[in-house]
């Protein structure tokens, strides 16, 4: 529909609004609209301590009242994902991200802003021992396995990509980094039992079938790490013959991927997840990986709020 354009997004999770209690809002509005000083004074003295119960912002699904982390805790219990497996993946994400910065990979991808030159949550010195000491962040019983270390931090950030047709690229003499091949979205009924963040398990096989590919036909995998538990649930579902047969309606499982090809420049747990910017950040990262590699194909898989999943295929240009 367009010859070329910029797609991007920005999110500021450090500046989320604090919502006033509804009772206090009504009284403040009443004072504003009152005609006389007496009426304003009456309303002012009707304010009680209970009116100052502020509502702090939270990332909750409106249909269930549960946060993404609480939903993911249900998923990891269903799929029997261990705390250690989540921490190991988190450690690898930090190591890959830190190494990518040290190697200069992000030099022309990340731009300085207010003195900040790199993603602030990367921990090059983290260890499994340090991660193991963290308390569970969502399920506070002894069964909780999601922590601040293996979950995505809420971060500020922005990202953008330049998209153009082949004709426009030639016309403007641009050098493309990668070719956007195809995309697929899907959703799950998370209210009635499906895992909130499992929609990519459905979107990816649809995308593969349409392009005549197998899950293993990729040189790189950029799978969004909302939580390491979520990523591991997705991988395990693709490996499960029962899940693929009963949910995906496929005779055989999609199989396992080579994890050495997964998020090789760091994932969202290490780099951060400004909601509206993560998609463009992942596309830009994979495009540069493919360009540097000179050849190959990459798979993008992103889970989102509302039980949605967004997936795409990129190839080296």
N, C-alpha and C positions, 0 to 999 in steps of 0.2 A: 504493500500500500504506500510505502515511502521509498525514495531512492537512498536517502541517508538521514540519520538522525542520532541524537544522543539520548540514551536511556539511563536513568539513575535514580537514586533515592538517598534520603538522609534521615537519621533518627537520633534523638537526644534523650537517652534514658536517664541521664543524671539530672534532668530538669523536668521531671514529670510533675503534673499539678497535684496538689493536695486538695481534696474535695471537702468542703464544709458539710457539717451535718445539715440535713434538710430543714430541721426545725430552726436552726440559726439563720439559714438563708432566708426563710420566710420572714423572720423578724427583722432582719437587716433590710430586706426589700420593703417591708411595712414601714420602717422608719424613714426610708427614702421617699416614699409616696405620701406619708402623713402630712396633712395640711398645716397643723399647728404645732407649736413647741410642746404643748401639753400632751398631745397625742404621741409625738415622738418620744417624750420622756416616759410615758406609760409603757410603750413597747420596750424601751431600753431597760427599764426595771423589771420587765417580765423575763429577761434573759437569765437562764439558769446554768449551773456548771455542766449539766447533762447536754446542753446545746453545743458544747465545745468538743464533742467526740468527732475528731477529724477522721476522714477515711483515707488511709494511705493507699497509693496506687499499687496494683498487683496485676500480674499477667495471669488472668483466670479466664477459663472458658465460660461464657455467659449461660450456656445450656446445662452445665454440670456444676458450676461453682468451684471446680477444682483447677488448680494451677497446672501448667504444663509439666512441672516437676512431679506433682502428685499423680498425674496421668502416666508419666513415664515410670514411676515407681510400680504402678500396676502392671505395666508392660514387662519390666525386667523380672518381676516375680513370675509372670505367666511363662516367660521364655527361659527362666532359670539362668539369668545372666549374673555372674558373680561380681562382687565389689572389686576383686583383684583384676579381673579382665577389663573393667571400666577404667581403673587406675592405670593399668599398663598402656591402654590406648591413649589416655590423657597425657601420660609421660611422653609417648612417641610424638604426639601432636606438638607439645612444647619443644621437644628436641628438633623436630623437623622445621618448625617455625623459626627457632633461634638460629639454626644452621643456615636457613635461607637468608636471614638478615645478615649474618656474618659473611655469606658468599656474595652479597650485593644483589640478590635476586629482586628485592623490593625497592631498590634505589630509584628506579624510574616508575614504580607503581604507586608508592606512598609518598605523599607530598607534605612538607612541614606545615604545621598549623599551630599558631600560638606557642612556638618553641618545641612542640612535640614532633619528633622525627620518626617514631616507630610506634607500633601498637604497644600499649602500656601494660597489658596483662601477661605478656610473654614471660615465662620464668625459666631461664636457661639452667638455673641451679636446682630445679625441683628434682625430687627422687621419689621412688616408690614408697620409701619410708616416711617421707614428709606427707605424701598424699594419703597414706594409710592412717595418719593421725587426725585427719579432718573428720568432723562430726557430720552425720547425715543432715541434709538441708531441707528435706521435705517430709520424710517419714521418720519421726523422732523415736520410734520404737527400735528394738534391737534388730529389726528386719530391714531397716532403711539402708540403701547402698549408694544413693545419689548424694554427692557432696559438692561443695563449692569448687573442688579440684577437678572433678570429672563432669561438671556441668558448665554450660556456656555462661560467661559473665555478661550482664547487661551493660552495654557500652554505647558510647557516642561514636558516630562515624558517618561517612558518606562515601559513595562510590558511583562511578559512571562508566559507561562503555560507548564507543562509537560503532554504530551498525551501518552498513552500506551495501548496496547491490554490487555485483561484480562489475557492471558497466560503469557505475559511479566511481568505483575504486580506480579503474583504468583511466577514466576521464580526469580525475584529480591527481593521478600519479601517486596514490597512496600505497604503502606496503602493508598488506593485511597480515595479522598475526595468526588468525585461525578462521575456519569456515563454520558457520552455525548451520548444522545439518538438519536437525529436527528437534521437536519438543513434544512433551505429553504431560497432561495434568490428570489427577484422579482425586477422589475423595473417599472417606470411610465414614460409616455410621458409628462414631465414637460414643454416642449417647447410649446405644444399645449393645455395647460390648466390644466393638472393634477398638483397637489401640489408636489413640488420638494421633500419634505420629507415625503410623504405619502405612499411610497412603502411597509413599514411593514404592512400596513392595508391589503395588498394583500398577502404577504408572510405568515403571521400568519395563516389565515384560511386554506391555502394549507397544512401547517404543521399540523394543528389540524386534518384536514380530514384524512390525511395519517396515523395518529396515533390513530384515533378513539377517539379524545378528544374534550371537549368543552373549551371555553375560561376561564370558571370558575373552571376548573379541576387542578388548580395550587395553591401551597401553598405560592409561592413567584413569584414576577414579577420584572425583571430587565429591565426597558425600558430606553434606552439612552435619556438623556435630552439635546439634541442639543439646544433646546429652550423649556421652559415650554409650550409655545404656541403650539409647534409642538407635544409634548406629549399629550396635551389636545385635539388637533385636531384628533389625532389617536384614542384616547379613544372614542371621540364623534362619529367618523366614524363607529367604531365597534358597537356602540349603535343605529346607524341610520338604520331604516328599508329600507329607500329609497336608501341610499348608498350601503347597502349590496345587495339589489335587483338589482340596476342599474349598479353598478361597480363590485361587487364581484359575481354577478349572483347567489345569494343565496335567498332562500325563506324568511328566517328570519334573524334578526340581531344577531350578535354574543353576544350582551349584555354587561353589565357593569362588571368591576372587583372590588374587594374589595381593596380600595386604602390603607388600613392599611397594605397590603402585598406588596406595591409598593416601590421599592428602599429603603428598610428599613435601610440600612447602608449608605445612602446618594447617590445622583445621580451626574451626570456630571456637572450640574450647580454649585454645591457646591465643588466637588472634582477637576473638571477641565477636559479638553478634548484634550489631545495630540493625534491628529488624528489616528496615526498608533498604538497607545497603548491602546485605549479605549476598543476595542474588548476583548483583553486578560485580561484587568483590570476587566471588567464585568464578564467574565467567572470565573476568580479567586475568585471574591467576592461571586458570587452565589454558587460556589463549596464549599466554606468554610461555608456559611450560611446553606447549606444542610447537610454538615458534622456535624456541631454543633447541628442541629436540630435532626439528627439521622434518619430522614425519610423525605419523601416528594418529590415534583416535582417543578421545576422552569422554567419559560419562559423568554427567552432573546429576545429583540426586539431592533434593531439598524437601524436608518436611516443613509444614507451616501450621499456624493456628487454624482452628475450624476443621481439623481433620483432612487437610488438603496436602497434596504432594505435587511438586513441580520437578520435571526431569528434562534433560536435554543431551544431545550428542554434538560434540565439536570435533573437527578434524583439522590437522595442520593445513595451512593454506599453501 
